[in-house]
Amino acid sequence: MKRRIAGWVLAGCCAALPAMAEEMPALGKKGNCTPCHDVDAAPGKPKLGPIFREVAKKYRGQADAEKMLMDRIAKGGGGKWGNAVMPPSSPALSEVDTKSLAQYILSLK
């Protein structure tokens, strides 16, 4: 019985992963991130800000990376990727959405 329940839980989690992956780019659109950022480089379509995979690579393994990204998403900032200044997410994302977006970015390989 325990194995059967564990199997159902595992199947449910695996089924949720694709939905989570699809949801996160929607959060990027909701926070108005997509005019300046992409998940991957789009040939012939340079953006002002870094792609999310570069952000993940730069901050991977840093203990405070999630908190720092949440703060950057919520408040904006500049100077870490050149001279451009990033505005805060607009409209403002909830703290839960901001955390989900930061976790998504840091999960990229």
Helices and strands as residue ranges (DSSP letters): H 2-30, H 52-59, H 65-75, E 77-78, E 85-86, H 95-107
